[in-house]
């Protein structure tokens, strides 16, 4: 009989499901929604709280599972759901303790909890937690890294690398000897969003939604932002120049968008710790891909750079979940 599982990547802002043939790895169906952990928790908080937070999450999850499995032709049954991301956080489905570093890329050191099925929720949940170091935490990115490590084309067992995962909270993850040994979080994306939509700078930039191709003017503005992110210049002062760029017509609002991006991304990429690292791996699933690639090539020219395409990153978390689950099954003989 075919073995089917559902993989769930439950992030802060996005919820994603995949129905997978666990024997072949084939994806039968997938879906996504804006029911991220942040919005679900906010919805429960503003409700009458007639049910517990956990029950509220399970109700949301069951509705999405029913939608995913509707009219899907296959033989066998689905009763296992693998979940990673922010669902194991303090505002998620159930809070789990973090795993420690070194964190093995074979999935054996992951923290995972089985939440048995009930009459009201007829699926066994396997909830995967995140990873911590002394001053930092992450939930979800480590699962993506495990997914990439299933192929030596992306992350092999002999190369020491630093993986950059841009996003709201960008991660720099250090991998040595097939283990995550350290990582750092940068609020680059969140700070950009706050500055460009809620600060005095919001009237000086024009958001470029869906921008994939950068024209010559945009690239020039982005590089100027990178140049102005040098350590001897005050970032707090240079941020205000976004306002004066617009006020004195130095840049258009569209170019100012990329100038602000260059300031923040440049500041982040300058902080890369490359001691004993042989390769930078850029792992990105959105329009930030091109901007980070430009910044890395400019600030670390000649340093070996491996580019992981957005298409590969879209599936990395789901592949990583299955790797963790395989290790869990072997360890617990299920």
C-alpha positions in Angstrom: 0.0 0.0 0.0 1.2 3.5 -0.8 2.4 5.6 2.1 1.1 9.2 2.1 1.9 12.0 4.5 1.1 15.7 4.7 3.9 18.1 5.3 3.1 21.5 6.8 5.4 24.5 6.8 3.7 26.9 9.3 5.6 30.1 9.3 5.0 33.5 10.9 3.1 34.9 7.9 2.4 32.0 5.6 0.9 28.5 6.0 1.8 25.8 3.4 0.7 22.2 2.9 2.0 19.4 0.7 0.5 16.0 0.2 3.4 13.6 -0.5 3.8 10.0 -1.5 6.4 9.1 1.1 7.6 6.1 -0.9 8.5 8.1 -4.0 8.7 11.7 -2.8 6.1 12.7 -5.4 4.0 15.7 -4.5 0.3 15.0 -5.3 -1.1 18.4 -4.2 -0.1 21.5 -2.4 -1.7 24.7 -1.1 -0.9 27.8 0.8 -2.7 30.6 2.7 -2.1 33.7 4.8 -3.0 31.8 8.0 0.5 32.2 9.4 1.1 31.7 13.1 1.0 35.5 13.7 -2.4 36.0 12.2 -3.9 32.8 13.8 -2.7 33.8 17.2 -4.0 37.4 16.7 -7.4 36.0 15.6 -7.6 33.8 18.7 -6.5 36.6 21.0 -9.2 38.9 19.7 -11.9 36.2 19.9 -13.9 35.2 22.9 -11.4 32.4 23.6 -14.2 29.9 23.9 -11.6 27.2 23.1 -8.0 26.8 24.0 -5.3 28.1 21.7 -4.2 24.6 20.8 -7.8 23.6 19.9 -8.1 26.8 17.8 -5.0 25.8 15.8 -6.2 22.3 15.3 -9.5 23.6 14.0 -7.7 25.8 11.5 -5.4 22.9 10.5 -8.2 20.5 10.1 -10.1 22.8 7.8 -7.0 23.2 5.5 -6.3 19.5 5.6 -9.9 18.8 4.5 -9.4 21.2 1.6 -6.1 19.7 0.6 -7.5 16.1 0.6 -10.7 16.9 -1.2 -11.1 15.1 -4.6 -7.5 13.7 -4.5 -7.4 10.4 -6.3 -5.1 7.9 -4.5 -5.2 4.6 -2.8 -4.4 4.4 0.9 -5.0 6.6 3.8 -3.4 9.8 5.2 -3.1 10.0 9.0 0.3 11.7 9.6 1.0 15.4 9.5 4.6 16.7 9.8 4.8 20.4 11.0 7.8 22.7 11.3 8.2 26.4 11.7 6.6 28.7 14.2 3.9 26.2 15.1 6.2 25.0 18.0 6.7 28.5 19.4 5.1 30.2 22.4 2.3 31.6 20.2 1.9 28.5 18.1 0.1 25.1 18.3 2.3 23.9 21.2 5.6 25.3 22.5 8.5 22.9 22.4 12.1 23.3 23.7 14.8 24.2 21.2 17.4 21.7 20.1 21.0 22.7 20.8 24.0 23.0 18.5 25.8 21.2 17.1 22.7 20.3 15.1 23.2 17.3 12.8 22.1 17.6 9.2 20.8 14.0 9.3 17.9 15.1 11.5 18.8 12.9 14.4 19.3 15.7 16.9 16.0 17.4 16.1 13.4 17.9 18.8 10.1 16.3 17.7 6.9 15.6 19.5 4.1 13.3 18.5 0.6 14.7 19.2 -1.7 11.6 18.9 -4.9 11.7 16.8 -8.2 12.1 18.5 -11.9 11.7 17.5 -12.1 15.4 16.7 -8.7 15.5 14.9 -8.0 12.2 13.1 -4.4 12.8 12.2 -1.2 12.0 14.1 0.9 15.2 14.3 4.7 15.2 14.4 5.7 18.7 15.5 9.3 19.7 14.9 11.0 22.4 17.1 13.7 24.8 16.3 17.4 25.3 17.3 19.1 27.7 19.7 22.5 29.0 20.5 23.4 31.2 23.6 22.1 34.4 22.2 19.9 33.4 19.2 17.1 31.1 18.1 15.4 29.9 14.9 12.4 27.9 14.0 12.0 26.6 10.5 15.2 27.6 8.7 17.1 24.6 10.1 14.5 22.3 8.5 15.2 24.0 5.1 18.9 23.5 5.6 18.3 19.8 6.2 16.3 19.7 3.0 19.2 21.2 1.1 21.6 18.7 2.7 19.9 15.8 1.1 21.7 16.7 -2.1 25.5 17.2 -2.3 24.8 19.7 -5.2 23.6 22.1 -2.5 25.3 21.3 0.8 27.8 18.5 0.9 29.4 16.7 3.9 33.0 18.0 3.4 32.6 21.7 2.7 32.3 24.2 5.6 29.9 26.9 4.5 27.8 29.8 5.7 24.2 29.8 4.5 22.4 33.1 4.1 18.6 32.9 4.3 17.2 36.4 3.6 13.8 37.3 4.9 11.9 39.3 7.5 14.5 37.9 10.0 17.5 37.0 7.9 19.7 34.1 9.1 23.4 33.4 8.7 23.9 29.7 9.4 27.4 28.2 9.9 27.8 24.6 8.8 30.9 22.6 9.6 31.4 18.8 9.4 27.7 18.2 8.4 26.4 20.1 11.5 24.9 23.5 12.2 27.4 24.9 14.7 26.3 28.6 14.9 24.0 31.1 13.4 23.0 34.8 13.7 19.7 36.6 13.1 19.4 40.0 11.4 16.2 42.1 11.5 16.9 43.4 8.0 13.6 42.7 6.4 11.5 43.8 9.4 13.5 47.0 9.8 13.0 47.8 6.1 9.3 47.2 6.4 9.0 49.4 9.5 11.1 52.3 8.1 9.4 52.3 4.7 5.9 52.1 5.9 5.7 53.6 9.4 8.6 56.0 9.8 9.3 59.5 8.6 10.9 57.8 5.5 7.6 56.3 4.3 6.8 59.2 2.0 10.3 59.1 0.4 10.1 55.6 -1.0 7.8 53.9 -3.4 7.4 50.1 -2.9 8.4 48.0 -5.8 6.0 45.0 -5.4 6.8 42.0 -7.5 10.1 43.5 -8.9 12.3 40.8 -10.3 14.3 42.6 -12.9 16.4 45.5 -11.8 17.0 48.3 -14.3 20.2 50.3 -14.4 18.9 53.1 -12.2 17.7 50.7 -9.5 21.1 48.9 -9.4 23.0 52.2 -9.2 20.8 53.3 -6.3 21.3 49.9 -4.6 25.1 50.1 -5.0 25.1 53.6 -3.6 23.2 52.3 -0.5 25.8 49.5 -0.1 28.7 52.1 -0.4 27.1 54.2 2.3 26.8 51.3 4.7 30.5 51.3 5.5 31.3 51.0 9.2 32.9 54.4 9.6 29.6 56.1 8.6 26.7 56.2 11.1 23.8 54.0 9.9 21.4 56.2 11.9 22.6 59.2 10.1 22.7 57.6 6.6 19.1 56.3 7.1 17.9 59.9 7.3 19.6 60.6 3.9 16.7 58.6 2.4 14.6 61.5 3.4 16.9 64.1 2.0 17.5 62.1 -1.3 13.8 62.7 -1.9 13.6 66.2 -0.5 16.4 67.5 -2.7 15.4 65.4 -5.7 18.7 63.4 -5.6 16.7 60.2 -6.3 13.3 59.2 -7.4 11.1 57.5 -4.8 11.5 54.3 -6.8 15.3 54.5 -6.7 15.2 55.5 -3.0 13.5 52.2 -2.3 16.6 50.4 -3.6 19.0 52.9 -1.8 17.3 52.0 1.5 17.6 48.3 0.6 21.3 48.8 -0.1 21.9 50.5 3.2 20.3 47.7 5.2 21.4 44.7 3.2 24.9 46.1 2.8 25.2 46.5 6.6 24.1 42.9 7.1 26.4 41.4 4.4 29.4 43.4 5.7 29.0 41.5 9.0 29.6 38.1 7.5 32.1 36.0 9.5 34.1 34.1 6.9 36.9 32.7 9.0 37.4 29.0 8.3 34.5 29.1 5.8 35.2 28.1 2.2 31.8 28.9 0.5 28.9 31.3 0.9 25.6 29.6 0.1 22.7 32.0 -0.8 19.4 30.4 -0.1 16.5 32.6 -1.1 12.9 32.0 -2.3 11.8 35.5 -3.2 12.7 38.8 -4.9 15.5 39.4 -2.3 17.5 36.8 -4.2 18.9 39.3 -6.8 19.6 42.0 -4.2 21.5 39.7 -1.9 23.4 38.2 -4.8 24.5 41.7 -5.9 25.5 42.7 -2.4 27.6 39.5 -1.8 29.4 39.8 -5.1 30.2 43.4 -4.5 31.4 43.2 -0.9 33.0 39.7 -1.0 34.2 39.7 -4.6 36.0 36.5 -5.6 34.8 34.6 -2.5 33.2 31.2 -3.6 29.4 31.7 -3.8 26.8 29.0 -4.4 23.4 30.1 -5.5 20.3 28.0 -4.4 17.4 28.9 -6.7 14.0 30.1 -5.4 12.5 27.0 -6.9 14.7 24.7 -4.8 14.0 26.7 -1.7 10.3 26.4 -2.1 10.5 22.7 -1.4 13.5 22.6 1.0 11.4 22.7 4.2 9.2 19.8 3.1 12.2 17.6 2.2 13.8 18.5 5.5 10.7 17.5 7.4 10.7 14.1 5.8 14.4 13.6 6.6 13.7 14.4 10.3 10.7 12.1 10.3 12.7 9.2 8.8 15.3 9.7 11.6 12.5 9.8 14.2 11.0 6.6 12.9 14.3 4.8 13.0 15.0 6.0 16.5 11.6 5.1 17.8 11.1 1.9 15.6 7.7 3.0 14.2 
